[in-house]
Amino acid sequence: MEFKQLWLEYKDHLQQFLLSRVDNRADVDDLLQEILLKTYQHLNTVQKPEKLLSWLFQIARNTLIDYYRKSEVETSRFNIIKGAMLTNSEPEQYEQVRRELSNCIRPFLNQLPDKYREALEMVDLQGISQKELALELGVSYSAAKSRVQRGRSLLKEKFHECCKYKLDVRGNLIDYQVKANGC
């Protein structure tokens, strides 16, 4: 595919992807320009044309991670599972990323008490609603919500003990590193 055609076809998708993660429009424009340059410089390295969209969004993700590393943006909002799993509105090529990040979280989940682990697996990994969780477990809706909230809090603590992490402005996980204590 020719560079100009590629850019015209996917620029708006990339822009929406960035706008969903960065609140500052000027920063989004700068990031888009950087992605444009990287795409132009490396388009000839793409070996499988059918993977072009995945490749392009990988450049966008890496550029976004670099942006947050440089700016050291931190936020108090945190939803580790939702951030790790990304959103369903993103392109299908993120399915592999979702699986990989889900697998990284699994050891932390396994350390939680069963009632919290089960609640998080059902709501955040399987995607059932908290009302459905309450029915499935035979508990009140309030109890189900409490289990999910407490489970997320415990999971966040476990993750914080073992990892340094970066979040986007919406509290989604975009990067992490294991701490030296080797959890």
Helices and strands as residue ranges (DSSP letters): H 3-19, H 25-42, G 43-45, G 49-51, H 52-71, H 80-85, G 92-94, H 95-110, H 114-120, I 121-125, H 130-137, H 141-162, E 163-167, E 173-178
